[in-house]
Structure formats: structure tokens, C-alpha cells
Amino acid sequence: MTCLVEDGDSYEKLRGVELIARGEVIDDKDALRTIARSLFERYETGFGADQGEEYINFMVAKRVAVRIDFDDVVSWDHRKIAG
């Protein structure tokens, strides 16, 4: 898989990064619960423990995760080119 992110509204301001990687789709519900629990503990507030598990189970029901192993990263920044 490849992901390309660019920024800049003219050639001399163009910069970006290309991420070249292999992706593995994870659909195992136990693994997804572990991932969801980690995200929940990091980013969610205001839930009690019971509500948290209910929310995690809701998140896992219709989702998959993608493990990304990067092979190469290419970046460029035209702002550094003397004009």
C-alpha cells in the first residue's frame, strides 16, 4: 500500500511524504478489543468502567484494524530549493 501526503499551493512551496508499506488487516475480535481498549484508555474520558467496556464492544463490532509495516519513506520539500 502507498500513502501520499502533500502540502503547498505552488511548485516552490510543495512538500510531501510518500509512505510505502505492507498492510495486514486484523479482524480477530480479541485483538480488536485489545486495540480498542488501548485507544479508549488513551483518548476517552467521562466513562465509567462498565460504560467503557460497552463502548469498546460497540467499536469492535463493525471495525477492522490495519497493521502497517513500512518498507520505505520518501519525502521532499521544494521550499529548500534555492530559487
C-alpha positions as CSV (number, residue, x, y, z in Angstrom):
1,M,0.0,0.0,0.0
2,T,1.1,3.6,-0.6
3,C,0.0,6.7,1.2
4,L,0.9,10.1,-0.3
5,V,0.5,13.4,1.7
6,E,1.3,16.7,0.0
7,D,1.2,20.3,1.1
8,G,1.7,23.6,-0.7
9,D,-0.3,25.7,-3.2
10,S,2.5,26.3,-5.7
11,Y,5.5,24.3,-7.0
12,E,8.1,26.2,-5.0
13,K,6.1,25.6,-1.8
14,L,5.4,21.9,-2.5
15,R,6.4,19.4,0.1
16,G,5.3,15.9,0.9
17,V,5.9,12.4,2.0
18,E,5.2,9.0,0.4
19,L,4.9,6.0,2.7
20,I,5.4,2.6,1.1
21,A,4.3,-0.2,3.3
22,R,2.6,-3.6,3.6
23,G,-0.7,-3.8,5.4
24,E,-2.2,-6.7,7.3
25,V,-6.0,-6.5,8.0
26,I,-6.8,-7.6,11.6
27,D,-10.3,-8.8,12.1
28,D,-9.8,-11.0,15.1
29,K,-12.3,-9.7,17.7
30,D,-10.0,-10.3,20.7
31,A,-7.1,-8.5,19.1
32,L,-9.5,-5.7,18.1
33,R,-10.7,-5.4,21.7
34,T,-7.1,-5.1,22.9
35,I,-6.5,-2.3,20.3
36,A,-9.8,-0.6,21.1
37,R,-9.2,-0.7,24.9
38,S,-5.7,0.9,24.4
39,L,-7.2,3.7,22.3
40,F,-10.1,4.1,24.8
41,E,-7.8,4.4,27.8
42,R,-5.6,6.9,26.0
43,Y,-8.3,9.2,24.5
44,E,-11.7,8.8,26.1
45,T,-12.8,10.5,29.4
46,G,-16.0,10.7,31.2
47,F,-17.0,7.0,31.0
48,G,-17.3,4.6,33.9
49,A,-15.6,1.1,33.7
50,D,-18.9,-0.6,32.6
51,Q,-19.7,2.1,30.1
52,G,-16.1,1.8,28.8
53,E,-16.4,-1.9,28.0
54,E,-19.8,-1.4,26.4
55,Y,-18.3,1.3,24.2
56,I,-15.3,-0.9,23.3
57,N,-17.6,-3.7,22.3
58,F,-19.6,-1.3,20.2
59,M,-16.4,0.0,18.5
60,V,-15.2,-3.6,17.7
61,A,-18.5,-4.8,16.2
62,K,-18.1,-3.1,12.8
63,R,-14.4,-2.4,12.5
64,V,-11.1,-3.9,11.5
65,A,-7.6,-2.7,12.2
66,V,-4.7,-2.5,9.7
67,R,-1.2,-3.2,10.9
68,I,1.2,-1.2,8.8
69,D,4.8,-2.3,8.3
70,F,6.8,0.4,6.4
71,D,9.2,-0.6,3.7
72,D,10.3,2.9,2.6
73,V,9.6,6.6,3.3
74,V,10.3,9.2,0.6
75,S,10.0,12.9,1.4
76,W,10.6,16.2,-0.4
77,D,10.5,19.9,0.4
78,H,10.7,22.3,-2.5
79,R,10.9,25.2,-0.1
80,K,14.5,24.2,0.5
81,I,15.4,24.6,-3.2
82,A,17.1,27.9,-3.9
83,G,15.0,29.9,-6.4
